[in-house]
Amino acid sequence: MANIPQVASDKLFGIGAGVGYYKGEGAIAVGISGQNRGKNVVYKGSVSLGTKSDIGVAAGINISLGES
């Protein structure tokens, strides 16, 4: 799920997909990512399905603080 790309910096929302293979097992994943209009909050969520019908889920959020 880590290989699903992040939303483009000039967009607010995106949908992505990825595939993976490890030790004889494959998986597919679908995820969403987005950011608020101020671009200081970024979120991601995804779900995956493996070749043995294993299901995985992931979610994350980043809140950026301070000025550069």
PDB file of N, CA, C, O and CB in Angstrom:
ATOM      1  N   MET A   1       0.816  -1.185   0.000  1.00  0.00           N
ATOM      2  CA  MET A   1       0.000   0.000   0.000  1.00  0.00           C
ATOM      3  C   MET A   1       0.862   1.251   0.000  1.00  0.00           C
ATOM      4  O   MET A   1       0.386   2.337  -0.330  1.00  0.00           O
ATOM      5  CB  MET A   1      -0.930  -0.003   1.190  1.00  0.00           C
ATOM      6  N   ALA A   2       2.102   1.104   0.362  1.00  0.00           N
ATOM      7  CA  ALA A   2       2.992   2.258   0.398  1.00  0.00           C
ATOM      8  C   ALA A   2       3.277   2.813  -0.991  1.00  0.00           C
ATOM      9  O   ALA A   2       3.694   3.965  -1.113  1.00  0.00           O
ATOM     10  CB  ALA A   2       4.290   1.887   1.073  1.00  0.00           C
ATOM     11  N   ASN A   3       3.067   2.034  -2.028  1.00  0.00           N
ATOM     12  CA  ASN A   3       3.367   2.499  -3.376  1.00  0.00           C
ATOM     13  C   ASN A   3       2.205   3.190  -4.065  1.00  0.00           C
ATOM     14  O   ASN A   3       2.322   3.537  -5.240  1.00  0.00           O
ATOM     15  CB  ASN A   3       3.809   1.356  -4.204  1.00  0.00           C
ATOM     16  N   ILE A   4       1.098   3.401  -3.387  1.00  0.00           N
ATOM     17  CA  ILE A   4       0.009   4.178  -3.978  1.00  0.00           C
ATOM     18  C   ILE A   4       0.425   5.643  -3.911  1.00  0.00           C
ATOM     19  O   ILE A   4       0.680   6.156  -2.821  1.00  0.00           O
ATOM     20  CB  ILE A   4      -1.370   3.927  -3.231  1.00  0.00           C
ATOM     21  N   PRO A   5       0.500   6.325  -5.047  1.00  0.00           N
ATOM     22  CA  PRO A   5       0.980   7.711  -5.052  1.00  0.00           C
ATOM     23  C   PRO A   5       0.088   8.667  -4.262  1.00  0.00           C
ATOM     24  O   PRO A   5      -1.114   8.447  -4.114  1.00  0.00           O
ATOM     25  CB  PRO A   5       1.093   8.200  -6.470  1.00  0.00           C
ATOM     26  N   GLN A   6       0.703   9.720  -3.765  1.00  0.00           N
ATOM     27  CA  GLN A   6       0.025  10.788  -3.031  1.00  0.00           C
ATOM     28  C   GLN A   6      -0.700  11.689  -4.030  1.00  0.00           C
ATOM     29  O   GLN A   6      -0.313  11.757  -5.197  1.00  0.00           O
ATOM     30  CB  GLN A   6       1.037  11.612  -2.169  1.00  0.00           C
ATOM     31  N   VAL A   7      -1.737  12.372  -3.583  1.00  0.00           N
ATOM     32  CA  VAL A   7      -2.465  13.330  -4.412  1.00  0.00           C
ATOM     33  C   VAL A   7      -1.486  14.394  -4.937  1.00  0.00           C
ATOM     34  O   VAL A   7      -0.541  14.765  -4.241  1.00  0.00           O
ATOM     35  CB  VAL A   7      -3.629  13.993  -3.602  1.00  0.00           C
ATOM     36  N   ALA A   8      -1.714  14.878  -6.156  1.00  0.00           N
ATOM     37  CA  ALA A   8      -0.880  15.932  -6.736  1.00  0.00           C
ATOM     38  C   ALA A   8      -0.971  17.190  -5.877  1.00  0.00           C
ATOM     39  O   ALA A   8      -2.020  17.473  -5.297  1.00  0.00           O
ATOM     40  CB  ALA A   8      -1.310  16.237  -8.199  1.00  0.00           C
ATOM     41  N   SER A   9       0.119  17.942  -5.795  1.00  0.00           N
ATOM     42  CA  SER A   9       0.177  19.091  -4.883  1.00  0.00           C
ATOM     43  C   SER A   9      -0.830  20.186  -5.223  1.00  0.00           C
ATOM     44  O   SER A   9      -1.198  20.969  -4.347  1.00  0.00           O
ATOM     45  CB  SER A   9       1.564  19.675  -4.893  1.00  0.00           C
ATOM     46  N   ASP A  10      -1.285  20.260  -6.478  1.00  0.00           N
ATOM     47  CA  ASP A  10      -2.250  21.295  -6.853  1.00  0.00           C
ATOM     48  C   ASP A  10      -3.698  20.794  -6.828  1.00  0.00           C
ATOM     49  O   ASP A  10      -4.602  21.501  -7.274  1.00  0.00           O
ATOM     50  CB  ASP A  10      -1.921  21.823  -8.235  1.00  0.00           C
ATOM     51  N   LYS A  11      -3.925  19.580  -6.310  1.00  0.00           N
ATOM     52  CA  LYS A  11      -5.267  18.993  -6.227  1.00  0.00           C
ATOM     53  C   LYS A  11      -5.643  18.755  -4.768  1.00  0.00           C
ATOM     54  O   LYS A  11      -4.769  18.710  -3.902  1.00  0.00           O
ATOM     55  CB  LYS A  11      -5.339  17.667  -7.025  1.00  0.00           C
ATOM     56  N   LEU A  12      -6.932  18.604  -4.493  1.00  0.00           N
ATOM     57  CA  LEU A  12      -7.400  18.374  -3.129  1.00  0.00           C
ATOM     58  C   LEU A  12      -7.669  16.908  -2.824  1.00  0.00           C
ATOM     59  O   LEU A  12      -7.682  16.518  -1.657  1.00  0.00           O
ATOM     60  CB  LEU A  12      -8.645  19.166  -2.882  1.00  0.00           C
ATOM     61  N   PHE A  13      -7.887  16.076  -3.860  1.00  0.00           N
ATOM     62  CA  PHE A  13      -8.311  14.699  -3.643  1.00  0.00           C
ATOM     63  C   PHE A  13      -7.814  13.826  -4.788  1.00  0.00           C
ATOM     64  O   PHE A  13      -7.766  14.269  -5.936  1.00  0.00           O
ATOM     65  CB  PHE A  13      -9.850  14.609  -3.514  1.00  0.00           C
ATOM     66  N   GLY A  14      -7.446  12.589  -4.478  1.00  0.00           N
ATOM     67  CA  GLY A  14      -7.017  11.659  -5.516  1.00  0.00           C
ATOM     68  C   GLY A  14      -7.342  10.225  -5.141  1.00  0.00           C
ATOM     69  O   GLY A  14      -7.464   9.894  -3.962  1.00  0.00           O
ATOM     70  N   ILE A  15      -7.479   9.380  -6.147  1.00  0.00           N
ATOM     71  CA  ILE A  15      -7.709   7.950  -5.967  1.00  0.00           C
ATOM     72  C   ILE A  15      -6.575   7.225  -6.681  1.00  0.00           C
ATOM     73  O   ILE A  15      -6.228   7.573  -7.810  1.00  0.00           O
ATOM     74  CB  ILE A  15      -9.123   7.505  -6.520  1.00  0.00           C
ATOM     75  N   GLY A  16      -5.994   6.219  -6.028  1.00  0.00           N
ATOM     76  CA  GLY A  16      -4.879   5.493  -6.628  1.00  0.00           C
ATOM     77  C   GLY A  16      -5.006   3.999  -6.406  1.00  0.00           C
ATOM     78  O   GLY A  16      -5.858   3.538  -5.647  1.00  0.00           O
ATOM     79  N   ALA A  17      -4.146   3.251  -7.079  1.00  0.00           N
ATOM     80  CA  ALA A  17      -4.131   1.798  -6.946  1.00  0.00           C
ATOM     81  C   ALA A  17      -2.696   1.311  -7.031  1.00  0.00           C
ATOM     82  O   ALA A  17      -1.828   1.992  -7.578  1.00  0.00           O
ATOM     83  CB  ALA A  17      -5.008   1.124  -8.035  1.00  0.00           C
ATOM     84  N   GLY A  18      -2.455   0.127  -6.485  1.00  0.00           N
ATOM     85  CA  GLY A  18      -1.125  -0.456  -6.531  1.00  0.00           C
ATOM     86  C   GLY A  18      -1.199  -1.970  -6.474  1.00  0.00           C
ATOM     87  O   GLY A  18      -2.219  -2.541  -6.088  1.00  0.00           O
ATOM     88  N   VAL A  19      -0.117  -2.608  -6.859  1.00  0.00           N
ATOM     89  CA  VAL A  19      -0.001  -4.061  -6.787  1.00  0.00           C
ATOM     90  C   VAL A  19       1.318  -4.399  -6.108  1.00  0.00           C
ATOM     91  O   VAL A  19       2.263  -3.610  -6.135  1.00  0.00           O
ATOM     92  CB  VAL A  19      -0.086  -4.713  -8.207  1.00  0.00           C
ATOM     93  N   GLY A  20       1.372  -5.579  -5.498  1.00  0.00           N
ATOM     94  CA  GLY A  20       2.599  -6.003  -4.837  1.00  0.00           C
ATOM     95  C   GLY A  20       2.748  -7.509  -4.858  1.00  0.00           C
ATOM     96  O   GLY A  20       1.783  -8.243  -5.073  1.00  0.00           O
ATOM     97  N   TYR A  21       3.972  -7.957  -4.633  1.00  0.00           N
ATOM     98  CA  TYR A  21       4.279  -9.385  -4.607  1.00  0.00           C
ATOM     99  C   TYR A  21       5.401  -9.604  -3.603  1.00  0.00           C
ATOM    100  O   TYR A  21       6.407  -8.895  -3.630  1.00  0.00           O
ATOM    101  CB  TYR A  21       4.678  -9.915  -6.030  1.00  0.00           C
ATOM    102  N   TYR A  22       5.231 -10.597  -2.702  1.00  0.00           N
ATOM    103  CA  TYR A  22       6.245 -10.882  -1.687  1.00  0.00           C
ATOM    104  C   TYR A  22       6.133 -12.333  -1.252  1.00  0.00           C
ATOM    105  O   TYR A  22       5.059 -12.788  -0.859  1.00  0.00           O
ATOM    106  CB  TYR A  22       6.096  -9.936  -0.469  1.00  0.00           C
ATOM    107  N   LYS A  23       7.243 -13.059  -1.322  1.00  0.00           N
ATOM    108  CA  LYS A  23       7.321 -14.455  -0.880  1.00  0.00           C
ATOM    109  C   LYS A  23       6.175 -15.317  -1.411  1.00  0.00           C
ATOM    110  O   LYS A  23       5.520 -16.029  -0.650  1.00  0.00           O
ATOM    111  CB  LYS A  23       7.331 -14.511   0.631  1.00  0.00           C
ATOM    112  N   GLY A  24       5.945 -15.246  -2.701  1.00  0.00           N
ATOM    113  CA  GLY A  24       4.947 -16.101  -3.328  1.00  0.00           C
ATOM    114  C   GLY A  24       3.511 -15.633  -3.227  1.00  0.00           C
ATOM    115  O   GLY A  24       2.608 -16.332  -3.686  1.00  0.00           O
ATOM    116  N   GLU A  25       3.276 -14.490  -2.650  1.00  0.00           N
ATOM    117  CA  GLU A  25       1.912 -13.968  -2.544  1.00  0.00           C
ATOM    118  C   GLU A  25       1.810 -12.609  -3.209  1.00  0.00           C
ATOM    119  O   GLU A  25       2.729 -11.794  -3.131  1.00  0.00           O
ATOM    120  CB  GLU A  25       1.478 -13.871  -1.075  1.00  0.00           C
ATOM    121  N   GLY A  26       0.686 -12.376  -3.863  1.00  0.00           N
ATOM    122  CA  GLY A  26       0.428 -11.096  -4.500  1.00  0.00           C
ATOM    123  C   GLY A  26      -0.714 -10.378  -3.808  1.00  0.00           C
ATOM    124  O   GLY A  26      -1.471 -10.979  -3.045  1.00  0.00           O
ATOM    125  N   ALA A  27      -0.831  -9.097  -4.081  1.00  0.00           N
ATOM    126  CA  ALA A  27      -1.919  -8.303  -3.503  1.00  0.00           C
ATOM    127  C   ALA A  27      -2.215  -7.118  -4.407  1.00  0.00           C
ATOM    128  O   ALA A  27      -1.353  -6.655  -5.155  1.00  0.00           O
ATOM    129  CB  ALA A  27      -1.559  -7.820  -2.072  1.00  0.00           C
ATOM    130  N   ILE A  28      -3.441  -6.639  -4.326  1.00  0.00           N
ATOM    131  CA  ILE A  28      -3.839  -5.404  -4.979  1.00  0.00           C
ATOM    132  C   ILE A  28      -4.358  -4.464  -3.900  1.00  0.00           C
ATOM    133  O   ILE A  28      -4.878  -4.906  -2.875  1.00  0.00           O
ATOM    134  CB  ILE A  28      -4.919  -5.658  -6.091  1.00  0.00           C
ATOM    135  N   ALA A  29      -4.215  -3.175  -4.137  1.00  0.00           N
ATOM    136  CA  ALA A  29      -4.670  -2.187  -3.157  1.00  0.00           C
ATOM    137  C   ALA A  29      -5.290  -0.998  -3.877  1.00  0.00           C
ATOM    138  O   ALA A  29      -4.899  -0.655  -4.993  1.00  0.00           O
ATOM    139  CB  ALA A  29      -3.499  -1.723  -2.253  1.00  0.00           C
ATOM    140  N   VAL A  30      -6.257  -0.380  -3.223  1.00  0.00           N
ATOM    141  CA  VAL A  30      -6.896   0.839  -3.704  1.00  0.00           C
ATOM    142  C   VAL A  30      -6.897   1.822  -2.549  1.00  0.00           C
ATOM    143  O   VAL A  30      -7.156   1.448  -1.405  1.00  0.00           O
ATOM    144  CB  VAL A  30      -8.354   0.569  -4.236  1.00  0.00           C
ATOM    145  N   GLY A  31      -6.607   3.083  -2.852  1.00  0.00           N
ATOM    146  CA  GLY A  31      -6.556   4.058  -1.776  1.00  0.00           C
ATOM    147  C   GLY A  31      -6.990   5.441  -2.218  1.00  0.00           C
ATOM    148  O   GLY A  31      -7.130   5.727  -3.407  1.00  0.00           O
ATOM    149  N   ILE A  32      -7.196   6.282  -1.233  1.00  0.00           N
ATOM    150  CA  ILE A  32      -7.518   7.690  -1.451  1.00  0.00           C
ATOM    151  C   ILE A  32      -6.487   8.530  -0.720  1.00  0.00           C
ATOM    152  O   ILE A  32      -5.903   8.091   0.271  1.00  0.00           O
ATOM    153  CB  ILE A  32      -8.966   8.029  -0.967  1.00  0.00           C
ATOM    154  N   SER A  33      -6.269   9.723  -1.208  1.00  0.00           N
ATOM    155  CA  SER A  33      -5.435  10.681  -0.492  1.00  0.00           C
ATOM    156  C   SER A  33      -5.944  12.075  -0.810  1.00  0.00           C
ATOM    157  O   SER A  33      -6.555  12.305  -1.854  1.00  0.00           O
ATOM    158  CB  SER A  33      -3.926  10.530  -0.875  1.00  0.00           C
ATOM    159  N   GLY A  34      -5.689  12.982   0.083  1.00  0.00           N
ATOM    160  CA  GLY A  34      -6.154  14.339  -0.130  1.00  0.00           C
ATOM    161  C   GLY A  34      -5.518  15.303   0.843  1.00  0.00           C
ATOM    162  O   GLY A  34      -4.746  14.924   1.723  1.00  0.00           O
ATOM    163  N   GLN A  35      -5.865  16.559   0.658  1.00  0.00           N
ATOM    164  CA  GLN A  35      -5.368  17.612   1.540  1.00  0.00           C
ATOM    165  C   GLN A  35      -6.421  18.706   1.636  1.00  0.00           C
ATOM    166  O   GLN A  35      -7.264  18.859   0.752  1.00  0.00           O
ATOM    167  CB  GLN A  35      -4.014  18.188   1.027  1.00  0.00           C
ATOM    168  N   ASN A  36      -6.354  19.459   2.722  1.00  0.00           N
ATOM    169  CA  ASN A  36      -7.297  20.561   2.868  1.00  0.00           C
ATOM    170  C   ASN A  36      -6.853  21.731   1.986  1.00  0.00           C
ATOM    171  O   ASN A  36      -5.756  21.712   1.430  1.00  0.00           O
ATOM    172  CB  ASN A  36      -7.407  21.001   4.356  1.00  0.00           C
ATOM    173  N   ARG A  37      -7.697  22.733   1.864  1.00  0.00           N
ATOM    174  CA  ARG A  37      -7.388  23.875   0.990  1.00  0.00           C
ATOM    175  C   ARG A  37      -6.148  24.632   1.452  1.00  0.00           C
ATOM    176  O   ARG A  37      -5.431  25.191   0.621  1.00  0.00           O
ATOM    177  CB  ARG A  37      -8.576  24.828   0.932  1.00  0.00           C
ATOM    178  N   GLY A  38      -5.880  24.666   2.741  1.00  0.00           N
ATOM    179  CA  GLY A  38      -4.688  25.326   3.256  1.00  0.00           C
ATOM    180  C   GLY A  38      -3.423  24.503   3.083  1.00  0.00           C
ATOM    181  O   GLY A  38      -2.325  24.992   3.345  1.00  0.00           O
ATOM    182  N   LYS A  39      -3.564  23.267   2.647  1.00  0.00           N
ATOM    183  CA  LYS A  39      -2.465  22.330   2.382  1.00  0.00           C
ATOM    184  C   LYS A  39      -1.613  22.025   3.610  1.00  0.00           C
ATOM    185  O   LYS A  39      -0.459  21.619   3.472  1.00  0.00           O
ATOM    186  CB  LYS A  39      -1.584  22.882   1.298  1.00  0.00           C
ATOM    187  N   ASN A  40      -2.162  22.213   4.805  1.00  0.00           N
ATOM    188  CA  ASN A  40      -1.408  21.853   6.006  1.00  0.00           C
ATOM    189  C   ASN A  40      -1.892  20.543   6.624  1.00  0.00           C
ATOM    190  O   ASN A  40      -1.301  20.069   7.595  1.00  0.00           O
ATOM    191  CB  ASN A  40      -1.505  22.968   7.032  1.00  0.00           C
ATOM    192  N   VAL A  41      -2.956  19.951   6.081  1.00  0.00           N
ATOM    193  CA  VAL A  41      -3.443  18.648   6.540  1.00  0.00           C
ATOM    194  C   VAL A  41      -3.511  17.719   5.325  1.00  0.00           C
ATOM    195  O   VAL A  41      -4.186  18.016   4.339  1.00  0.00           O
ATOM    196  CB  VAL A  41      -4.853  18.774   7.246  1.00  0.00           C
ATOM    197  N   VAL A  42      -2.802  16.591   5.413  1.00  0.00           N
ATOM    198  CA  VAL A  42      -2.792  15.585   4.350  1.00  0.00           C
ATOM    199  C   VAL A  42      -3.280  14.273   4.951  1.00  0.00           C
ATOM    200  O   VAL A  42      -2.870  13.914   6.055  1.00  0.00           O
ATOM    201  CB  VAL A  42      -1.357  15.424   3.714  1.00  0.00           C
ATOM    202  N   TYR A  43      -4.149  13.550   4.245  1.00  0.00           N
ATOM    203  CA  TYR A  43      -4.661  12.270   4.749  1.00  0.00           C
ATOM    204  C   TYR A  43      -4.565  11.205   3.665  1.00  0.00           C
ATOM    205  O   TYR A  43      -4.564  11.512   2.473  1.00  0.00           O
ATOM    206  CB  TYR A  43      -6.124  12.415   5.232  1.00  0.00           C
ATOM    207  N   LYS A  44      -4.483   9.942   4.097  1.00  0.00           N
ATOM    208  CA  LYS A  44      -4.455   8.806   3.177  1.00  0.00           C
ATOM    209  C   LYS A  44      -5.198   7.643   3.809  1.00  0.00           C
ATOM    210  O   LYS A  44      -5.194   7.490   5.031  1.00  0.00           O
ATOM    211  CB  LYS A  44      -2.996   8.401   2.823  1.00  0.00           C
ATOM    212  N   GLY A  45      -5.825   6.834   2.998  1.00  0.00           N
ATOM    213  CA  GLY A  45      -6.471   5.609   3.449  1.00  0.00           C
ATOM    214  C   GLY A  45      -6.430   4.589   2.328  1.00  0.00           C
ATOM    215  O   GLY A  45      -6.521   4.952   1.155  1.00  0.00           O
ATOM    216  N   SER A  46      -6.294   3.306   2.679  1.00  0.00           N
ATOM    217  CA  SER A  46      -6.242   2.281   1.640  1.00  0.00           C
ATOM    218  C   SER A  46      -6.722   0.943   2.171  1.00  0.00           C
ATOM    219  O   SER A  46      -6.765   0.705   3.378  1.00  0.00           O
ATOM    220  CB  SER A  46      -4.825   2.148   1.091  1.00  0.00           C
ATOM    221  N   VAL A  47      -7.079   0.082   1.238  1.00  0.00           N
ATOM    222  CA  VAL A  47      -7.492  -1.283   1.547  1.00  0.00           C
ATOM    223  C   VAL A  47      -6.836  -2.200   0.524  1.00  0.00           C
ATOM    224  O   VAL A  47      -6.712  -1.848  -0.650  1.00  0.00           O
ATOM    225  CB  VAL A  47      -9.061  -1.435   1.533  1.00  0.00           C
ATOM    226  N   SER A  48      -6.413  -3.388   0.980  1.00  0.00           N
ATOM    227  CA  SER A  48      -5.752  -4.332   0.075  1.00  0.00           C
ATOM    228  C   SER A  48      -6.376  -5.714   0.202  1.00  0.00           C
ATOM    229  O   SER A  48      -6.990  -6.049   1.215  1.00  0.00           O
ATOM    230  CB  SER A  48      -4.240  -4.401   0.368  1.00  0.00           C
ATOM    231  N   LEU A  49      -6.206  -6.507  -0.849  1.00  0.00           N
ATOM    232  CA  LEU A  49      -6.683  -7.885  -0.882  1.00  0.00           C
ATOM    233  C   LEU A  49      -5.563  -8.752  -1.435  1.00  0.00           C
ATOM    234  O   LEU A  49      -5.069  -8.514  -2.537  1.00  0.00           O
ATOM    235  CB  LEU A  49      -7.986  -8.025  -1.742  1.00  0.00           C
ATOM    236  N   GLY A  50      -5.163  -9.770  -0.655  1.00  0.00           N
ATOM    237  CA  GLY A  50      -4.084 -10.662  -1.054  1.00  0.00           C
ATOM    238  C   GLY A  50      -4.585 -11.916  -1.743  1.00  0.00           C
ATOM    239  O   GLY A  50      -5.787 -12.181  -1.780  1.00  0.00           O
ATOM    240  N   THR A  51      -3.645 -12.694  -2.295  1.00  0.00           N
ATOM    241  CA  THR A  51      -4.005 -13.899  -3.046  1.00  0.00           C
ATOM    242  C   THR A  51      -4.647 -14.971  -2.178  1.00  0.00           C
ATOM    243  O   THR A  51      -5.322 -15.853  -2.707  1.00  0.00           O
ATOM    244  CB  THR A  51      -2.783 -14.467  -3.716  1.00  0.00           C
ATOM    245  N   LYS A  52      -4.461 -14.925  -0.876  1.00  0.00           N
ATOM    246  CA  LYS A  52      -5.099 -15.889   0.034  1.00  0.00           C
ATOM    247  C   LYS A  52      -6.317 -15.272   0.719  1.00  0.00           C
ATOM    248  O   LYS A  52      -6.710 -15.698   1.805  1.00  0.00           O
ATOM    249  CB  LYS A  52      -4.092 -16.379   1.094  1.00  0.00           C
ATOM    250  N   SER A  53      -6.902 -14.277   0.083  1.00  0.00           N
ATOM    251  CA  SER A  53      -8.081 -13.560   0.577  1.00  0.00           C
ATOM    252  C   SER A  53      -7.823 -12.806   1.871  1.00  0.00           C
ATOM    253  O   SER A  53      -8.763 -12.486   2.598  1.00  0.00           O
ATOM    254  CB  SER A  53      -9.213 -14.523   0.783  1.00  0.00           C
ATOM    255  N   ASP A  54      -6.554 -12.517   2.167  1.00  0.00           N
ATOM    256  CA  ASP A  54      -6.236 -11.680   3.324  1.00  0.00           C
ATOM    257  C   ASP A  54      -6.554 -10.227   2.987  1.00  0.00           C
ATOM    258  O   ASP A  54      -6.261  -9.754   1.889  1.00  0.00           O
ATOM    259  CB  ASP A  54      -4.740 -11.838   3.740  1.00  0.00           C
ATOM    260  N   ILE A  55      -7.156  -9.530   3.942  1.00  0.00           N
ATOM    261  CA  ILE A  55      -7.527  -8.133   3.754  1.00  0.00           C
ATOM    262  C   ILE A  55      -6.678  -7.277   4.678  1.00  0.00           C
ATOM    263  O   ILE A  55      -6.473  -7.616   5.843  1.00  0.00           O
ATOM    264  CB  ILE A  55      -9.043  -7.909   4.024  1.00  0.00           C
ATOM    265  N   GLY A  56      -6.187  -6.166   4.148  1.00  0.00           N
ATOM    266  CA  GLY A  56      -5.430  -5.208   4.948  1.00  0.00           C
ATOM    267  C   GLY A  56      -6.037  -3.830   4.806  1.00  0.00           C
ATOM    268  O   GLY A  56      -6.611  -3.500   3.769  1.00  0.00           O
ATOM    269  N   VAL A  57      -5.912  -3.032   5.841  1.00  0.00           N
ATOM    270  CA  VAL A  57      -6.373  -1.646   5.802  1.00  0.00           C
ATOM    271  C   VAL A  57      -5.290  -0.763   6.407  1.00  0.00           C
ATOM    272  O   VAL A  57      -4.513  -1.204   7.253  1.00  0.00           O
ATOM    273  CB  VAL A  57      -7.728  -1.475   6.564  1.00  0.00           C
ATOM    274  N   ALA A  58      -5.251   0.480   5.966  1.00  0.00           N
ATOM    275  CA  ALA A  58      -4.285   1.432   6.498  1.00  0.00           C
ATOM    276  C   ALA A  58      -4.869   2.834   6.403  1.00  0.00           C
ATOM    277  O   ALA A  58      -5.667   3.125   5.512  1.00  0.00           O
ATOM    278  CB  ALA A  58      -2.932   1.343   5.738  1.00  0.00           C
ATOM    279  N   ALA A  59      -4.469   3.690   7.320  1.00  0.00           N
ATOM    280  CA  ALA A  59      -4.903   5.084   7.305  1.00  0.00           C
ATOM    281  C   ALA A  59      -3.842   5.934   7.976  1.00  0.00           C
ATOM    282  O   ALA A  59      -3.117   5.465   8.854  1.00  0.00           O
ATOM    283  CB  ALA A  59      -6.277   5.255   8.009  1.00  0.00           C
ATOM    284  N   GLY A  60      -3.757   7.180   7.560  1.00  0.00           N
ATOM    285  CA  GLY A  60      -2.802   8.087   8.173  1.00  0.00           C
ATOM    286  C   GLY A  60      -3.183   9.529   7.926  1.00  0.00           C
ATOM    287  O   GLY A  60      -3.931   9.845   7.001  1.00  0.00           O
ATOM    288  N   ILE A  61      -2.653  10.399   8.769  1.00  0.00           N
ATOM    289  CA  ILE A  61      -2.890  11.832   8.641  1.00  0.00           C
ATOM    290  C   ILE A  61      -1.623  12.563   9.062  1.00  0.00           C
ATOM    291  O   ILE A  61      -0.909  12.122   9.963  1.00  0.00           O
ATOM    292  CB  ILE A  61      -4.116  12.287   9.500  1.00  0.00           C
ATOM    293  N   ASN A  62      -1.351  13.685   8.399  1.00  0.00           N
ATOM    294  CA  ASN A  62      -0.224  14.535   8.749  1.00  0.00           C
ATOM    295  C   ASN A  62      -0.739  15.952   8.875  1.00  0.00           C
ATOM    296  O   ASN A  62      -1.390  16.469   7.968  1.00  0.00           O
ATOM    297  CB  ASN A  62       0.921  14.439   7.695  1.00  0.00           C
ATOM    298  N   ILE A  63      -0.446  16.576   9.999  1.00  0.00           N
ATOM    299  CA  ILE A  63      -0.812  17.971  10.224  1.00  0.00           C
ATOM    300  C   ILE A  63       0.484  18.754  10.329  1.00  0.00           C
ATOM    301  O   ILE A  63       1.249  18.572  11.276  1.00  0.00           O
ATOM    302  CB  ILE A  63      -1.704  18.148  11.514  1.00  0.00           C
ATOM    303  N   SER A  64       0.733  19.627   9.357  1.00  0.00           N
ATOM    304  CA  SER A  64       1.970  20.405   9.323  1.00  0.00           C
ATOM    305  C   SER A  64       1.785  21.699  10.105  1.00  0.00           C
ATOM    306  O   SER A  64       0.772  22.385   9.968  1.00  0.00           O
ATOM    307  CB  SER A  64       2.394  20.709   7.864  1.00  0.00           C
ATOM    308  N   LEU A  65       2.778  22.018  10.925  1.00  0.00           N
ATOM    309  CA  LEU A  65       2.725  23.206  11.772  1.00  0.00           C
ATOM    310  C   LEU A  65       3.943  24.088  11.515  1.00  0.00           C
ATOM    311  O   LEU A  65       4.983  23.600  11.073  1.00  0.00           O
ATOM    312  CB  LEU A  65       2.650  22.810  13.262  1.00  0.00           C
ATOM    313  N   GLY A  66       3.817  25.363  11.785  1.00  0.00           N
ATOM    314  CA  GLY A  66       4.944  26.278  11.641  1.00  0.00           C
ATOM    315  C   GLY A  66       5.106  26.779  10.217  1.00  0.00           C
ATOM    316  O   GLY A  66       4.514  26.244   9.279  1.00  0.00           O
ATOM    317  N   GLU A  67       5.904  27.797  10.077  1.00  0.00           N
ATOM    318  CA  GLU A  67       6.172  28.411   8.779  1.00  0.00           C
ATOM    319  C   GLU A  67       7.587  28.080   8.339  1.00  0.00           C
ATOM    320  O   GLU A  67       8.470  27.866   9.170  1.00  0.00           O
ATOM    321  CB  GLU A  67       5.967  29.940   8.838  1.00  0.00           C
ATOM    322  N   SER A  68       7.802  28.038   7.019  1.00  0.00           N
ATOM    323  CA  SER A  68       9.157  27.775   6.513  1.00  0.00           C
ATOM    324  C   SER A  68       9.868  29.069   6.193  1.00  0.00           C
ATOM    325  O   SER A  68      11.018  29.049   5.756  1.00  0.00           O
ATOM    326  CB  SER A  68       9.111  26.884   5.268  1.00  0.00           C
TER     327      SER A  68
END
